[in-house]
């Protein structure tokens, strides 16, 4: 099996000045994840964690450093990671004191008996497993503060716009040379959300799903809608019925739009290496790599390819 990693930077309406930054960040995440897959012991699980962590560390994305703020001006982050071999999953919600929610999610999966930990309990667990805590203020950017200020100043107009367009979650799916799949998704949520609001991201079958018998999916979009239709599990269910990865993500997102008026995006890789990418918002930065060819896009029906130069020097 040729390894594949697919990444998205969130389905949203992205301001022009942010577009090249998002695309660059997605490309870096794809290449980081693929480098992990090419390493001797690299797994799909390692790859999706590494790819998502690149975007959590990049302030242009709504995950980790740069996360959106609650109505109270605070960061509350959600994340999930899941592997398809035994369908183990780990997730965190409403965390405020960790730099990488996706890495903490993996520790929940591997070092606890649980799937989902929230808030202060997740922070206590992080300390128990040796993850350093940080001050929540370290995750706040000027851009996130400006977005919250816009919301509060022009609440009616901005609220309507954000409900359709403010969904820039990040995620990755991968398949490794052994045929195992994994997914990871991370987000700061929606701007001006109520304190304690948890979206689709940390919910198995909504924000992400992985099963070696089918494939792996990571979603982005209106969290409440994604939860109501169990989007990632819905997409894998369509694949189980014989749909291609592409047709399944298209059908899943159309179902969500028509059934609950929800907009978003999804990426998918099947257990045979079939790839699906689709979104119903104005933009979604995405990319995938298979061998030395990197595919990427930002607008609907856009698919640009580039050859990655591989360093073969000793």
C-alpha positions in Angstrom: 0.0 0.0 0.0 1.4 3.4 -1.0 1.0 5.8 2.0 -1.3 8.8 1.7 -2.0 11.8 4.0 -4.9 14.2 3.4 -5.2 17.5 5.3 -7.8 20.3 5.6 -7.4 23.7 7.1 -11.1 24.3 7.7 -14.2 25.0 5.6 -14.9 28.8 5.8 -15.0 32.1 4.0 -11.4 33.1 4.2 -10.3 36.7 3.9 -7.9 37.3 0.9 -4.9 38.2 3.1 -5.3 34.9 4.9 -5.7 32.6 1.9 -2.0 32.2 0.9 -1.0 31.7 4.6 -3.6 29.0 5.0 -2.6 27.2 1.9 1.1 27.3 2.9 0.2 25.9 6.3 -1.8 23.1 4.8 1.1 22.2 2.5 3.5 22.1 5.4 1.2 19.9 7.4 0.8 17.5 4.5 4.5 17.2 4.0 5.2 16.8 7.7 2.6 14.0 7.9 4.0 12.3 4.9 7.6 12.5 6.2 6.3 10.6 9.2 4.7 8.0 7.0 8.0 7.5 5.2 10.0 7.0 8.4 10.8 3.4 9.3 8.3 3.2 12.1 5.9 5.8 11.0 2.2 5.0 11.2 -1.0 6.6 10.1 -1.7 7.6 13.7 1.7 9.3 14.0 1.1 11.1 10.7 -2.2 12.6 11.5 -1.0 13.8 14.9 2.0 15.4 13.3 0.1 17.1 10.5 -2.6 18.5 12.9 0.1 19.7 15.3 1.7 21.8 12.6 -1.6 23.6 12.2 -2.2 23.9 15.9 1.1 25.7 16.2 0.3 28.1 13.3 -1.7 31.2 14.4 -3.4 31.4 11.0 -5.6 28.4 11.9 -8.4 28.1 14.4 -6.8 25.4 16.5 -4.3 25.5 19.3 -2.4 28.9 19.1 -4.9 31.2 17.4 -8.1 29.5 18.4 -11.3 31.5 18.3 -12.5 33.0 21.6 -15.7 32.5 23.6 -18.1 35.3 24.3 -16.1 35.8 27.5 -12.9 36.3 25.5 -11.3 32.9 26.5 -9.9 30.0 24.5 -11.7 26.6 24.8 -10.4 23.9 22.5 -11.7 20.5 21.3 -9.8 17.7 19.5 -10.0 14.0 18.6 -7.7 11.3 17.3 -8.8 7.8 16.2 -7.0 4.8 14.7 -8.7 2.2 12.6 -7.0 -1.1 13.7 -8.9 -1.5 16.9 -11.0 1.7 16.5 -9.5 3.3 19.6 -10.2 7.0 20.1 -9.1 9.8 22.4 -10.6 13.2 22.7 -10.6 16.4 24.8 -13.1 19.2 25.0 -13.1 22.8 26.5 -9.4 22.6 27.2 -7.6 25.9 27.9 -4.2 25.1 29.2 -2.5 22.9 26.6 -0.6 23.8 23.5 -1.6 20.7 21.5 -5.1 19.4 22.1 -4.5 16.6 19.5 -1.5 15.3 21.3 -3.4 15.3 24.6 -6.2 13.4 22.8 -3.7 10.7 21.8 -2.6 10.4 25.4 -6.2 10.0 26.5 -6.5 7.2 24.0 -3.3 5.4 24.9 -2.9 6.1 28.6 -6.4 6.1 30.0 -9.5 3.9 30.0 -11.6 6.7 28.6 -12.4 8.3 25.2 -13.2 11.9 26.1 -12.0 14.2 28.9 -13.1 17.8 29.4 -11.9 21.0 31.0 -10.2 20.8 34.4 -10.2 17.0 34.3 -8.3 17.0 31.0 -5.8 19.4 32.5 -5.2 17.2 35.5 -4.8 14.2 33.3 -2.3 16.2 31.1 -0.2 16.8 34.2 -0.4 13.2 35.2 1.0 12.0 31.9 3.7 14.7 31.8 2.3 17.3 29.4 3.2 20.8 30.5 0.3 23.2 31.1 0.5 26.8 29.8 -1.2 30.0 30.6 -4.4 30.3 28.5 -3.4 33.8 27.4 -0.5 32.3 25.5 -3.0 30.9 22.9 -4.7 34.2 22.2 -3.9 36.1 19.1 -4.8 39.7 18.0 -6.8 38.3 15.1 -9.0 36.2 17.4 -9.6 39.3 19.6 -10.5 41.4 16.6 -13.0 38.8 15.5 -14.6 38.7 18.9 -14.7 42.5 18.9 -16.4 42.5 15.5 -19.0 40.1 16.7 -19.8 42.2 19.7 -19.9 45.5 17.8 -22.0 44.3 14.8 -23.7 41.3 16.4 -26.7 40.8 14.1 -24.8 41.1 10.8 -21.6 39.3 11.9 -23.5 36.5 13.7 -25.4 35.6 10.5 -22.1 35.6 8.5 -20.2 33.6 11.1 -23.0 31.0 11.4 -22.3 30.0 7.7 -18.6 30.8 7.4 -16.7 30.6 10.7 -15.8 26.9 10.7 -12.0 26.8 10.2 -11.3 23.6 12.1 -8.2 21.6 11.1 -7.9 17.9 10.4 -6.0 15.0 8.8 -6.6 11.5 7.6 -3.9 9.0 6.5 -3.3 5.4 5.5 0.1 3.8 6.0 2.1 1.1 4.1 0.5 -1.6 6.3 -3.0 -0.4 5.3 -4.0 1.0 8.6 -6.0 4.3 8.7 -6.3 7.1 11.2 -7.9 10.5 11.6 -7.4 13.6 13.7 -9.3 16.9 14.1 -8.7 20.0 16.2 -10.5 23.3 16.7 -11.0 26.4 18.8 -14.7 26.3 18.0 -16.8 29.2 16.8 -16.2 32.9 17.7 -18.3 34.1 20.6 -19.6 30.7 21.5 -21.0 30.3 25.0 -18.6 29.1 27.6 -18.7 25.4 27.8 -20.0 24.9 24.3 -18.6 21.7 22.8 -18.9 21.1 19.0 -18.6 18.1 16.8 -14.9 17.8 16.7 -14.3 15.6 19.8 -17.4 13.4 19.1 -16.6 10.0 17.6 -18.6 9.7 14.3 -19.1 13.4 14.0 -15.7 15.3 13.9 -13.8 12.1 12.9 -14.0 8.4 12.4 -11.6 5.7 11.5 -12.1 2.0 10.7 -9.6 -0.2 8.8 -12.5 -2.1 7.3 -13.7 1.1 5.6 -11.4 4.2 5.9 -11.0 7.5 7.8 -12.8 10.8 7.7 -12.2 14.2 9.3 -14.9 16.9 9.1 -15.2 20.7 9.4 -18.2 23.0 9.4 -21.2 23.9 11.5 -20.6 21.7 14.5 -24.2 21.4 15.7 -25.2 20.3 12.2 -22.4 17.8 11.9 -23.3 16.2 15.3 -27.0 16.0 14.3 -26.2 13.9 11.1 -23.1 12.1 12.6 -21.3 13.2 9.4 -18.0 11.3 9.5 -19.8 8.0 10.4 -22.4 8.8 7.8 -19.7 9.2 5.1 -18.1 5.9 6.0 -21.5 4.2 6.0 -22.0 5.4 2.4 -18.6 3.9 1.6 -19.6 0.6 3.1 -22.5 0.6 0.7 -20.2 0.8 -2.2 -19.7 4.5 -2.8 -16.2 5.9 -3.7 -14.6 8.2 -1.2 -15.3 11.2 -3.3 -18.9 10.3 -3.9 -19.4 9.6 -0.2 -18.1 13.0 1.0 -20.2 14.8 -1.6 -23.3 12.8 -0.7 -22.7 13.2 3.0 -22.3 17.0 2.8 -25.3 17.4 0.5 -27.4 15.4 3.0 -26.3 17.7 5.8 -27.1 20.8 3.8 -30.5 19.6 2.6 -31.6 17.9 5.9 -30.4 20.4 8.5 -29.2 23.4 6.5 -25.6 22.8 7.6 -22.5 23.7 5.7 -19.0 22.3 5.9 -16.3 20.1 4.4 -14.8 16.7 4.8 -11.7 14.7 3.8 -11.6 11.0 3.5 -9.3 8.1 2.6 -10.6 4.6 2.0 -8.8 1.4 3.1 -7.9 0.9 -0.6 -6.3 4.4 -0.9 -9.2 6.1 -2.6 -9.4 9.9 -1.7 -12.3 12.2 -1.1 -12.3 16.0 -0.6 -15.4 18.2 -0.8 -16.9 21.3 0.8 -20.1 23.4 0.6 -18.6 26.6 2.0 -16.9 29.3 -0.1 -13.4 28.0 0.7 -11.5 25.1 2.2 -7.7 24.8 2.1 -6.8 21.2 1.6 -4.0 19.0 0.3 -2.9 15.4 0.0 0.3 13.7 -0.9 0.8 10.3 -2.5 4.4 9.5 -3.4 6.2 12.7 -4.5 3.0 14.4 -5.9 1.3 17.0 -3.7 -2.3 17.9 -4.7 -3.9 21.0 -3.1 -6.7 23.5 -3.6 -8.7 26.3 -2.0 -11.7 27.0 -4.2 -14.5 24.6 -5.3 -13.3 22.2 -8.0 -9.7 23.4 -7.7 -7.1 20.7 -7.9 -3.5 21.8 -8.4 -0.6 19.4 -8.4 3.1 19.8 -7.7 6.1 17.5 -7.6 7.8 17.4 -4.2 11.6 17.2 -4.5 12.8 14.4 -2.3 16.3 14.6 -0.7 18.1 11.3 -1.5 21.4 12.4 -0.2 23.1 10.2 2.5 
